[in-house]
Amino acid sequence: YLERGSDQWYVARRDGSLNSSRLSSSLKSLYSATAQLPDSVLSRAAVRSALLALDAVVPLLLAWLVVAHWCSPAPPLVVATVTISPSDAADLLLRWQRPLQLVSGWAAAECAWWFAARIWTNCLDQRRSLPFLPRSPHAGPPVSPEERWRLWKSMVESSADPSVWLKTAFLPKAHRHAADGAGDAAFAKVKLESIGRTNIEQFIAHYLFERRLGDLKPHSLARSELDAMVLLLEARMTLSRPRGLAPFKFLRGRSPHRLFNLADEPLRAGHHPLVFYTAMAGISQIAYLALYLAGFRYYGGRGTWPFPLWSMRASTKALEAALDPAEAARMGDAKLAERVGYWYKPASAKMQEDDAKPLVICHGISGTFVIAPFLLYLSRLSGRAIFLPELPYVSMRLSPPSAILTRLEYVAAVRRMLWAHGFGLTCLERDEDDLSDDASVDGHDSAGREKHDDESWRRAKAIVLAHSFGTGAAAWLLRDAPDVIAGTVLGDPMSFLLHAADAPRNFFRTRCRTASELFFRYFALERGISHYLSRYLRWSDSVIFAGERGAAPLPDRVVKAIVPKCAQEPLEPPFDVPNYAPFVTPCPAGPLPTIVFLSERDCITPVAKVREYLEAAGFSTGDAKVPFSAGVKVALPLQNGNSHRDPPEKADGSPDNDDTSELAGEEQPLVRLDAPASAAMTSGPPSLYIMPHLEHGAILARPGWCRRVKDAIDRVEAAALAWEAEDA
């Protein structure tokens, strides 16, 4: 039953073993409250009724104020007392005078907020186009030519058939919007052969140059780059066609297709009443209190008040004052990091002894309170040190646009928080016992290893756990800080195939058929969330590619003929920083081992496309053997899930990597496969999990899947340790 993704808590209760779930009664209740939203006639009716009630708040309260004006100085409730005696009516009104005054004050506040929100939204919507948005001084430079070409090459290599990711960016002229999201029937009418070259150039200019096509002057260097990019796409289309056909060429001119561009469309923001934001604030404070009682402490950045309360905060300045200032310059810019607040919980004593890698949690849209139950249970299971940086603008806090955090600020904050809590550059000094045990001969110790002079240095790395929108923040770290990342675990990722328009079309769909689609659409129209996704989300910063060479690599002759030399050779993280067009590799392969969790019924992420893309890049669900390229090191997890155990040895002391026929269910030791691709095969644990019958975000409410996430973290750490040992 667990293989089908059911909740382990219910399985444990049916078996009569409550302790096997390792959940306290409070955590069990919290998980039950955040269970997956089922799709049925009753659930859809319940969601529609709740949303209708929220939408009716302002009209009803406006009617209350109108009646109060007519009945002044008596309260509006006087119209309901016409059937009782005057003395009883007077007693009733006097008894309820204070509550009625509060209702009138609430009504006035809600109506004033409706007008203020309308004006605010119109002001935010004045500048629609991405190139003219006001840029933060910390937003970073525009996309460079090298980064632009690496992104485009990775996009073209993401599929042998470019229509998989390209055609959802266009709509026939007769269709103004895709009401059903990426699954709209209008996309069946889109054929790449019928799209004009000018439309493709418009697509490339928007996504890679961040400019309108008309802004690229003829005969300029940018225009030459654009023509070469179109040529590379045509070469990919030619390679995907059967042999014997003429080379593919786009139609000259512009075709009647509409390009999907959120930055050029009106801001899609609905009205959310003050009572909604008040409820979100109350729930957030409850989640913060639960984190505080569980041992988490908040290290607040500038401007993070009033979330959370001062009693839950710790001093960042006092923490950094106790550390070596000589390392501060290499651990992130303090000015960039000062606006980012984060939660931190130290590791357990056992994990500190084992030197376990810390976790950096990247939360999704709606903020910390959604991930809090999952985080509490994961902390109980793993015992690792946990960092949780916050993104306030997408957390429904009524934050101003000045609260938007940039990529550089987030990366600098993660670097600095790891350093401040002892996970930066660390000096490993040998104590007297080690020096006495290791007798050195000619500069070598007793084991024959080369002896260091005084000390050795290491850069501690973290494992990134990201969910949904948080995978965009994980992409920031993979791009600018691959040297502090050991591996990643991604749940319901939005960053794969982000260059396709599937995910944003699904998120902003107008025709909802299931309860989950209704639920997510209401949150998608929240002002801060909609504004950030439509105006400030740079896809070039937030995209993640799968595989070191992509799912469908181009022939070398094509790459050398079209792609500039600066983008031909692949980058090698963590040595190359920044890592343009960041990628992840299927665990246990490196250099960035990753395990992905996908929900089968996800209404936002295009699960079928993403799964096909990941499997083509080497990710496996464990059902079949997965080939690896020649000379690629594969680090399989250690036995019994212990990532700190050495591989077995032969009688002569050398590692025994020959025996791969262990008992079924046991995990294999770390090995290296240098055989050709046809011979290098492994059928180890899956690097891709498909969660059956679950919707987007359900992994956060399933203790059984939380356990699998914990196991995935251990496996990623085992693979990362193998790579670190190889580099050493």
N, C-alpha and C positions, 0 to 999 in steps of 0.2 A: 504493500500500500504506500509505503514511503517512496518507492520508485515512481509512483504516479504523482508525487508532489503534495501529498496530503499533510496536514499539520501533525507534527510528531506529538504534540501535547494531547490530542484526541486519541492517538494510537496508544500512548502510554496510559491514559485513563481507562481505555477499554481493556488493557492487559492487567489493570490493577496495580501498576507500578508507577506511582506519582513521582518518585525521586529520579527516574530515568530521564525526565525532561530537564532536570536541574534548574527549574524555574521556581522562584519564590511565588507565593500566592498573589502578591501585588503585581509581579510581572505577568503572571498568567491572565489576570484581569485586564491588564493593559493591552496584552496581545489580543484578547478576545474583543476588546473595544476597537481595535484597528484591523479587524479581519477583512478579507477581500469582499468587495461589493459584488454580490451575485447579480446576474442579468436575468430578470424575469418581468412579467407584467406588473407584479406587485412592487418590485424594486424600482422599475422605471417610473411608476406612478408616485412612489414615495419621493424619489429624487426630484421629479417635476414639481410636486407639491411644495417641497422645501425651497426650491429655487423660485417658484411663484410667490411664496410667502416673503422671501427676501426682496424680490422685485416690487412687491406691493407695499413695502414699508413706507416709502416716500409718498405715494398717492393717498394712503390711508391717513398718514400723519398730516398731510396737507389739508385733507378734509376735516381733520380734527381742529386745526387752526382756524379754518373758515367758520366752523360751527362755534368755536370759542369766541370769535370776533362778533358773530351775530348775537350770542347769548351774553356777552359781557354786560355787567361784571360777574354774572353767574358762570360757573364752569360748564363745559359742554355736556356733562352728564345730566344736566337738568332736563334735557329732552326725554330722558328715560324715566323720569319721576312723575309723568303726567297722570299715571294711573293710581298713585298713592296720595295720601293726605298731605297737605302742605307742611304740617308739623313733622311728619315722618320724613318727608323729602328734605326739610331743612336739617334734621339730625343726620341723615345719610350724607348730605353734601358737606356738612361740617366735619364729620368723621373722616371723610376721604379727601379733605381739602389739600393736605400736603402731598399725597400721592398724585392727585390730579395736577397739581402745580408742576411736579416732576415730569409728568407725561407731556404737559404743554412745553416745558423747557426742552425735553428730548425732541419733540416735534419741530420746534424752532431750529434746533441744532441740525437735525437731519435735512430740513429744507435748505438751510444755509449751506450745508455741506454739498447738497446736490448742485446748487448754482456754482459754488467754488470748484467742485470737481469738473463741471462742464467747461468752465473757463480755463482751468489747469490743463485739461486734455487738449483743448484747442490751441493753447500756447505750445504744448509739446508737439503738436501736429503741424506747426507752421513750416518747419523745414523737414521735408520728407526724404530727400535724397541723401544717401550715405556720404558722398563726397563733401557735402556742405554742413555736416554735423559738427558742432563745436568739439574739438579734440582736447582731451585732458592732456596736461603737460607730461603726464606719466603714461600715456596710452602707447607710447612707442612709435617708431618711425613707420612710414608706409611700407607696403610690401616691396622688398628689393627684387631686382631681376633674378638673382639666384634662387631666392625663395619662391618667386612666382613660377619659375620653370620647374623646380622640384615639385611644387604642388600640382602643376599641370601634368607632368609626367606620371606622378602617382595617381592622379585622377584617370588618365587614359589607361593606365595599367591595372585599374581596379576591376576591370571586366573585359573579357574578349569581345563582348558586344556592348558598345557605348550606349545603346538605347536603354540599357538597364538603368542607368543613372541620369541620362540626358533628357529623355523625352518627357519626364514628369515636370520639367522646367517650362514646358510650353503647353498652351491650350489653343484649340481651334478658335477662330475669330468669333464664331457664334456663341461660345461659352465664355462668360465673363469671370466666373469663379468655379472652382471644383467643389461643389457642395458636399460631396461624399469623401473628400480628402484625396489621398493618393489612389484610392480604389475607385475613383469616379469613372463612369463609362466613357467620358469624353477622351480619356487618354488612349483608348483603343483606336481612336481615329488618327492619332499622331504617328506619323512615319518620318524617320530621319531623312528619307529620300525626298520628302516634300517640304522640308524646312529650308529656308533661304540662307545663303551664306551670311548675309547681313544680320540675321537673327542670331546665328552662332557667334558672330563677332560681338554682338551686343551682350550675349551671355558671358563671354570671356572678359570683356571690358568691365562688366559689373563685378564679377567674382574675383578676378585676378589683378585688375588694375584699380579697382574701386573708383572708377570714373565712368561717365557716360561715353558712349561710342563717339559722339560728336566732339568730345574734348580731346580725342587722340588725333593730332594733326596729321594730314597726309605727308608721306615721305619722311616721317620722324622715326626715331629709333623705336619708340613704343609701338608705332604702327607696323614696323618690320617684325617686331616680336609677335604681334597679334597675327600677322599673316603666317609666320612659321608655326604658331600654335594650331591654327586651323589646318595647316598642312600635316601636322603630326596626328591630328584627329582623323583626317581623311586617310592617312596611312593605316591607322588602326581599323577603320571601317573596311579598307581594302583587304586587310589580312583576315577579317572575319567573314568575308564573302567566299563562296566556292571558287575553286581554281578555274581559270579560263575566262572569267568575267573581266570587263574593263575596270580600271582603277576608279574608285569611288570619288565623286566630286559633288559638293553641295551646289544647289541651284544658285545662279547668280541673282543678286538683288535681295529684296525683302519679301518674305511670304506672309500670308495673313495669320500669323500665330502670335499669341500674347505671351510675353515672357513673365514668369513669376518672379516678382521683386517686391518683397515686403517693405523695403525702404522707400519705394515710390508709391505705395498704396496708403490710403488714409489709415490713421492709427485706429486699430480695432480694440477699443476699450469700453467695457460696459460699466454701469454704475454699481458700486458695492456700498451699502449703507454703513453708517458709523457703527451700528450694532454688530455688523460683520467684523469690522476691524477690532472692535472691543472684545469680541469672542476670541478672535485670533490672538490678541494680546494676552488674554487670560489663559488660554491653552498653552501659549508659549511660556508664560511664567510657571505654570505647573510642570511643564517639561524641564525647564531650567532648574526648578527645585528638585525634581527627581535626579537630574544629573549631579547636582550639588551634593545631595545626600548619598549618591553612589561613589563619591570621591573625586568628581570632576571639579576643576576650578577654572574660572573665566579670566583670561588676560585680555583686558579691553583695549581696543584701539581708540584713537581720538574720535569723538563724535558718536560713540556707540551707546550712550545713555538714551533711554531708560531700560534697555534690554542687555543683560539682566540687571537685577538690583545690585547695589554696591556691596551688600553683605556677601554676595557670591563671587566677588572679584578678588583677584590677587594682583600684586604690584609687578608690572613688567620691568620697571626701572630698578627695583630692588633685586629682581632676579638677575638682570644683566650686570648689575654692579658687582656681584660676587664672582663673576667669571673673568677670564683673561681678556683684557681689551685688545691684545695684539691680534687676536683672531677675528675681531668684530668686522674689520674691513672686508674679509673674505666670506662673511656669513650673511650677506645681504645688506642693502642700504637701509639704515634706520628710519630715514625720512619716508622712504617708500613703504615701509612695513608698518608705520605707526597708525594707519587708519584701519588695519585689519584686526578684528578681534577673534579670539579662538578659545575653545575649551581644551583642557588638557587633563589627562589622568595618568599618573605614573604607573609603571609596570609592577606586577606582583614580584615578590621576593624570588620566586622560582624563575620567572622570566628574566629577571635581572641577572641571576646567576648564569643562565643559559645564553645571555647576551642576545636575546631575541630582538628582531628588528621591530621598530615602532610602526604604527599604522597612522596614515594621514587620510582622514575621511573627507570626501568631497560630496556635500549634500546636494540634493536636487532642488527644484522649484518648490516653494512653500516653506522652506526654512528648516530649522533644527527640530521643531517639535514633532514633525512627521517621522524623522529617523530616530528619535530618542528611545522608543521601546526596543528597536532593533539594536541600537548602540549599547544599551544597558545589558542586554542578553549577550551580545558579542563580547563585551568587556568581561562578563562573568565566565564565558567559555574560554577565551584566549589568554587573558591575563596580561596582554601586551600593553605597552604605553600607547595612548591614543591621543591624536591631535584632531581637532574639528574646527577648521577655519570657517567663518560665517560669511555669507553673501547677503547682506541685509536688503538690498534693493529688490530681490526676487523673493523675499520672505513675507510679503504682505504686511509691511510695517508703516505704510504711509511715508516712506523715506523720500526725500527730495532727490532729484537727479545727481546732485553733488555727492550722494552716497554711493554712486556706482563705482565699483572697484575695477581697476584695469588689470591686464595680464601681468604687467611688471610689478605692480603692488602686491598682487597675490603671490607671485613667485618669490619676491623678496621677503615677504612675511613667512612663508613656509621655510625658506632657508634659515631665517633668523630664529624662528621658534625651535627648529631642530637644534641649532647651535646653543640656544639659551638653556635648553633642558638636557644638554650633554650628548647630543647626537651630531655634533659637527665634526671638525677636524680633531681627532683624539690622539694623544700621545700615549703609546703603549710602552711603559717602562717596565723592565724586567726586575723582579725583586731579588733579594739575596738568595732565597731558596732555589730559584730558577738558575741563578748564576753558579751555585755550588753543585747542582745536579748535572749541569751540562758542562763537562770538561772540554775545553776548546783545544784543538790542535791545529796549528797553522791557520788560524782564522776561521776554523770550522768547529761546530759543536759535535757532541757525541753521536748524533744521528747523521752527520755528514752534511748538514745544511750550512750555508754560508752565514757567518755571524755578522750581525749589524754592529756598528760602532757603539752607539749609546742607546738609541731608541728607534722605534719604528712608528710610522704614522698611518692612520687609516681615516677614511671619510665614511662615517656611518651612513647607511642608506635606509630609506623607509619604504614600506609597501603601501601603495596608494589603493584605497578602496573607494570607488566612485559609483554613484547611482544616478541614472537618468541625466538630467541637466548637469550634474556634477562631473560627468565624463568630459565636459568642455573644460572645466577647471583642471582636470587630470591632463588634458591635452596641453594646457599652458605649462604644466610642470614637465611633461615629456619634451616640450619644445625648448624651454629655457633652462631647465634644471635636471637633465637626465643623469647627471653625476650624483644626485642624491636619491635616485629612485632605483630600488632593487627589482621591482616588478609591479604589476597591477592586477586587480580583480575588479571587473566592470559588470555592473548589473543594469539591465534595461538600457543599454548605452544609446545615446542620441548622436554620438560623434562619428560612428561608422557610417559611411556613405552620406555624410552631411552635405556634400556637394550636390547630392540629389535633393529634390524638393519634397520628398515623401513625408519626412517628419514634420516640417512646418505646415504643410498642407493638412496633415492629420490633426495637428494640434489646434489649428484655427478653422476646422471644418464647420460648416453652418448647418448641415443636416445630420443630426445625431440619432442613432438607432438603438444604442444600448445604454444601460445605466451609467457605465463607466465613461462613455463618450459625453453624456450630459454633464457628468460630474467634472471631468477635466476641462470641458469647454468653459464652464463658469469660472474656473481659476485661470484659464488662459486669457480671459478678458479682463482680469484684474489690471489696473492701470500700470503699476510698476512692472509687472511681468510682461505685459504686452509691449510696453514702451521699450524695455531692454531688448526683447527678442526682435522687435521690428527695426530698431534704430541703432543699437549699440553692440549687438552680437556680431563679431567678425568671424566668419566661418573659417578663414585662413588660420586663425589662432586656435579654433576649437575643434578642428577635424582631426581624426585619428585614422591612420591607414593600417591595414593588416598585412603582416609579413614583411620581411626585410626587402624582398624584391617584388612585392605586389602579388595579386592573384593571377594576373595574366601579363607577364613581362614581355616587353617589346623586344624584337630581335636586335642584336647589337648593331647591325648595319643600319637600321632605322634610327637608333639613338645617336650614333656617331654622325649621321648625315644631317639631322635636324636639330637635335638638342644641343645647346651651347656647352662648351667644355666644363664650365663651372658647375653644371648640374648633371654631368654624365656619371661621375663616380659616386657611389652611395656613401652616405655619411656613416660614421661608426660611433654611435653613442656608447658610453658616456664621454668619449674623448673629444667628440665634435660638438661644441656648444656655440651658438644655438643649433638645435637639431631641426632643421627645416623639414616640413612634411613629416611630422613625427609618426612613428609606427610602433606596433607591438608585435610580439612573436608568440606563437602558441606554446604554452608551458608543456614540457620542460625545456624547449628550445630557447635560445637567447638571441640577443643580449637583454631583452626586456620581456621575460616570461610573463604570460598573461592568461587568465582564465575568465571566460565570459559567461554570464547568465542571461538568457533570453526568456521572456514570458510568451507562451504560445499564443495567447489571445491579446497581445499588446495592441492597444488601439492608437498608439502614437508611433512607436518604432516599427518600420516595415520589416517584420520578423523574417518573412520568407526571403527577401532580398539580402538582408544582413546575414542570415544563416548561409545562404549560397555563397556569398562573398567570403565569409570567414572560412568555410570548408575548403574553398578553392585556394585560400592562403595557407592551409595546413592545419587549421583548428579541427578538432575531432570530437565527436560525441562519445567516442569509445566503442562504437559499433564495428568499426573496421580499422585496419592498419593504416597508418598515416606515413607517407614517404617524406624523407627529409633530404635536402640537397647534400651533395658531396662535401665532406670537410666541415659540416655543421655539428657543433657539439650539442648533445642532447643530455640534459641533466634530469634523470628520473628521480622521483621522491624516494627518500630513505625508507627502510622497513619500519613498520608499525607507526608511520607518520611522524617519527622523531627526526626532525631536520638537523639535529646536532650529533647524530651518530655517524661514526666513520664506516666506510664500506668494509666488508669482510676481507680478510687477507689469506693468502696461501701460506704454505709452510715456510717458504723462503722470505715471507714478509711483504711480498708485492701484492697490490690489490687484486682481488679475485673478481674480474668482470666478465668471466666466461660463462658462468652458470646463470642463465636467464630463465630457467624453468622452475621458479619457486612455486610454492603451493598457491592454488587459486585464492585470490583475495588479498594476498600479501603484496605490498609495494616493493619495487625493485630498488637496488642501490644505485648510486650515481655512476653513470657510465658515459663513455664518449664513443660516438659512432663516426668513423671516418671513411666508411665504405661508400661506393657510388650510390646514386639516388635509387637505383633499382634494387639494391641490396640493403640499404639503410632503412629499415622499417621498424616501427614500434607500435605496440598495441597497449600502451600504458593507460593510466587514468585519463578521463576526458578533459580536454581544455575548453570545451563548449557544452554548457548545460542548457537544455530546452525544458522549461518548467511547464508541464502539461496543465491545460485548463486554467491557467493563471493569467490575470490581467496585469497591466502596468503598475508597478509598485507593490504587488502582492508579496514579493520576496521579503519586504520589510515587516510583514505581519505573519510570517510562517517560521516558527522555531525550527522545524525540520530543515528548511532551506538555510536558515541561519547557521546551523551546524555544518552544512556543506560549504558555506562561505568560509567558515573557520578552517575547515580542512583544506579548502582551496588556498587560503593564506599560507598555511603550513607548507603546501606543495610549492607555491611560488617562492617561498623563502628557501626551500631546499635547492631549487634550481638556481636561485640567485647566489647561494653560497658556492655552488659549483663554478659559476662564472667568476666569482671573486677569487676563488682558489686558482683558477686557470690564469687570471690576470696577474696574480702574485707570482 
